[in-house]
Amino acid sequence: MPNNSTSDMKLSGIVENDLRFVWHPFTAQPANPPVNIVSAQALYYVDEHGKKYIDAISSWWVNLHGHSHPHIVNAIAEQASKNAHSIFSGFTHPSAVVLAERILQLLPGKMDKVFFSDDGSTAVEVGIKMAVQYFENRGLRKPGIIALENAYHGDTFGSMSVGARNVFTQAFSQLLFSVNHLPVPTKENKSSSIELLNRLLSIGDIGIFIFEPLVQGAGGMKMYEAELLSEMIEICKSHGVICIADEVMTGFGRTGTMFASDQLNVKPDIICLSKGLTGGVMPLGLTACSKFIYDAFFSVSSDKTFFHGHSFTGNPLACAAANASLDIFEKENTIEKIKLIEETHQRFAEKLRGKLIHWEVRCKGTILAFEYQNESSGYLSAIGAKAAEFLFRHGILIRPLGNVYYLLPPYCITPEELQYIYSIIEKFHAEYP
Ligand SMILES: *Cc1c(COP(=O)(O)O)cnc(C)c1O
């Protein structure tokens, strides 16, 4: 995070008490004073001093249509006045049912059922547990899991286990279940990756393949080809392996299509969603599965029941926000806005590629990433933080991943606002080519 203590400004009571009482995520302790945001509207945060910042990372990859979009705000208010929360086992409510039907229509492949949870990590946990119990219910022994190197699937134990082993998971390494990690497929390693995949599958106990389709987010906005992933999914499916697409970050237009899996020739069996699902304003997770998986839980007795649920499963406020977000996609031609952002990013990326010596510039959909190419790079490398500080001084909020920094803006951003951000980025790279 940007260091807010550069000025000698006296800390406000809120910030002082924050430092006393609050423990923030992914934040080394003791923490630098956080920025106190008093308002978020469309593309902008406003802090307690009245300073405005462009939210160029969609508030940690969640916001889609801009902050406080009136249609979403109204939908939540209206829902709150009718039913703010009701139990979701044995009971249902219209917002959840409508949302489930709409999501199933939108998702690629033939998805049959939707299971609600709270966030991205729980959506992934549900996906893994569903697949594991599918084999159990079918009387098959296939406990093996394949995941990709450098993956991030969340911070709960199951989702950490399928993620990369690194500084974030180190303290828990003894407690994580073991997973086979495959290299992210590239044109160069394709044949060796496919060979390794086939070797793992020949052992026979692999039941699950989980991946972030097309873009690995927390792993540094690493991008890879749909074609290569499709090939891996096809091979896995031919061995009866359940393929889980973690679209928690890539879902809802980030990669240029509604879902990254839309770009795959072979579709996953399970898709995990969260982050942008509610337009980025309420926590909600969702795991969709194909019919053959659901069918394995179908039984008159309770021995095949999926015993999983969270207190706030199917929360009506979150479902109402999600429905409102889908309305906006339809009413405001959001996919067109996404295409425009993608084209604008690509032109800028092309321009910079001709100028930069030490940086790789990557673009996929609305995500534009810059990676500093140096052997001393890694999460703790300082160059990303330098970029973040520089942009922050110019009123732009980004959040680097070590030697990588990136733009992942809400779709309400205008070409003029993008040009402003690009101009600041060009200034930064005048110092760091
Ligand atoms: C953010 C993220 C998660 C975890 O979601 P939370 O809501 O933070 O629990 C899981 N998978 C991917 C790909 C993510 O980007």
The ligand as an SDF file (V2000), in Angstrom:
LIG
                    3D

 15 15  0  0  0  0  0  0  0  0999 V2000
   -9.3690  -13.4750   -5.1620 C   0  0  0  0  0  0  0  0  0  0  0  0
   -9.3700  -14.8560   -5.6600 C   0  0  0  0  0  0  0  0  0  0  0  0
   -9.8390  -15.9220   -4.8690 C   0  0  0  0  0  0  0  0  0  0  0  0
  -10.2720  -15.7330   -3.4400 C   0  0  0  0  0  0  0  0  0  0  0  0
  -11.3930  -14.9320   -3.3460 O   0  0  0  0  0  0  0  0  0  0  0  0
  -11.7520  -14.2370   -1.9340 P   0  0  0  0  0  0  0  0  0  0  0  0
  -13.0700  -13.6240   -2.1700 O   0  0  0  0  0  0  0  0  0  0  0  0
  -10.6600  -13.2470   -1.6800 O   0  0  0  0  0  0  0  0  0  0  0  0
  -11.7880  -15.3160   -0.9160 O   0  0  0  0  0  0  0  0  0  0  0  0
   -9.8770  -17.1740   -5.4300 C   0  0  0  0  0  0  0  0  0  0  0  0
   -9.4620  -17.4000   -6.6800 N   0  0  0  0  0  0  0  0  0  0  0  0
   -8.9930  -16.4100   -7.4780 C   0  0  0  0  0  0  0  0  0  0  0  0
   -8.5860  -16.7160   -8.8760 C   0  0  0  0  0  0  0  0  0  0  0  0
   -8.9170  -15.1130   -6.9840 C   0  0  0  0  0  0  0  0  0  0  0  0
   -8.4190  -14.1330   -7.7580 O   0  0  0  0  0  0  0  0  0  0  0  0
  1  2  1  0
  2  3  1  0
  2 14  2  0
  3  4  1  0
  3 10  2  0
  4  5  1  0
  5  6  1  0
  6  7  2  0
  6  8  1  0
  6  9  1  0
 10 11  1  0
 11 12  2  0
 12 13  1  0
 12 14  1  0
 14 15  1  0
M  END
$$$$
